[in-house]
Amino acid sequence: MPLTPRTSPLSRRTLLRALGGGAVLGGLAGCGVPAAYVDAGDRAVTDRSAEDKRLTWANWPLYIDTDDDDSTKRPTLDAFEKKTGISVDYVEEINDNDEFFGKISPALMNHQQTGRDLIVISDWMCARFVRLGWVQEMDRANQPNVTKYLDPLLRSPAFDPGRKYTVPWQSGITGIAYNHKKLGREIRHVKDLWASDLKGRVTLLSGLDEAFALLMQGNGVDITKWTAADFDEVCDQVEKYVRNGQIRRFTGNDYTKDLVTGDVLACQAYSGDVIQLQADNPDIRFVVPEEGAELWSDSLMIPDRALHKANAERLIDYYYAPEVAAELAAWVNYVCPVPAARSVLAASKDEDTAALAENPLIFPDSEMRKRLVIARDITSKERVGYAKRWNAIVGL
């Protein structure tokens, strides 16, 4: 397949923020109502994959490669269908993790089919599904590419040791973006956000799950095993900087506008967004602080009672072939979960495409990788209290 960098002005997370994602919702979607655990024996039905060569895949908008001349065509997915004979009903229906949880949770807790064979949600929400027993364990015998090529950094998060139930679709880094020219110096640490020359020119992400880990890392916390005391310390600090005017505001993905205009000089940011901003303004930089930064993923899962499990497993494995992962990475521009795709991009005759192989925000170098950590998730029991305090600070 030809490798061409994507030209879309919107990333998946940009759209998510524009649509209001990230806030913890009330009611069932926000964990206000208990959900029913499903035993392993009740999660599967007779798989129809052999005689029914199709599957339904729910994903986020703008999260797969499309043809530059015809956005209805998805080159990698079209190639999978041609290669395997499996027809894929690709539905861009996920705009918010909590909203989608509320949409399919009634079926899952009642041991019913969701109508979907494959879904993609953020790892902190994946953790909830795994705990509830709402997803099926994948058969790695059907996924040799996943076994061989999945990035070691992503292989064993706390919520899913060994990645039995989830496989990363794309990953990213929550770090710090800043305008080097306007600021006139480098940022190396989380604490640099609190410097006096940045008063009123700093923004933080509004979503609890997006914001807390990086701030804890700034305090030297091991975010794989953070505690309630660590969370309270971060909240105390943020409250202080809200009161004294250091923090301009809390944002969704609209931090990108503030950064471009110069209203904000430094902010919490996603690596994928900064790649896009740098195309127009090379003075905007992204830093993984010396204390570390959070590595996150949006992951593929097969929900309970899916009718085409083997077909879904086959599609997942297809996207872990390095040449396919490279084609996707050239369009999506997030951290690629298949490091072997780097050499495929590097071999491209197109200079812009080959340059992507050297971008540490797509393929983190060895020094950066040492500072990337997957945070332990917030449990259902913790979430209500933590969300209440965080949202009071943010003003949600």
Buried (B, 14 or more C-beta within 10 A) or exposed (E): EEBBBBEBEBBBBBBBBEBEBBBBBEEBBBBEEEBEEBEEEEBBBEBBBEEEBBBBBBBBBBBBBBEEEEEEEBBBBBBBBEEBEBEBEBEBBBBBBBBBBBBBBEBBBEBEBBBBBBBBBBBBBBBBBBBBBBBBBBEBEBBEBBEEBBBEBBBEBEBBEEBBBBBBBBBBBBBBBBBBEBBEEEBEBBEBBBBEEBBEBBBBBBBBBBBBBBBBBBBEBBBEEBEEEBBEBBBEBBBEBBEEEBBBBBBBBBBBEBBBEEBBBBBBBBBBBBBBBBEEEEEBBBBBBEBBBBBBBBBBBBBBBBBBBBBBBBBBBBBBBBBBBBBBBBBBBBBBBBBBBBEBBBEBEBEEBBEBBEBBBBBBEEEBBEBBBBBBBBEBEEBBEBBEBBBEBBEB
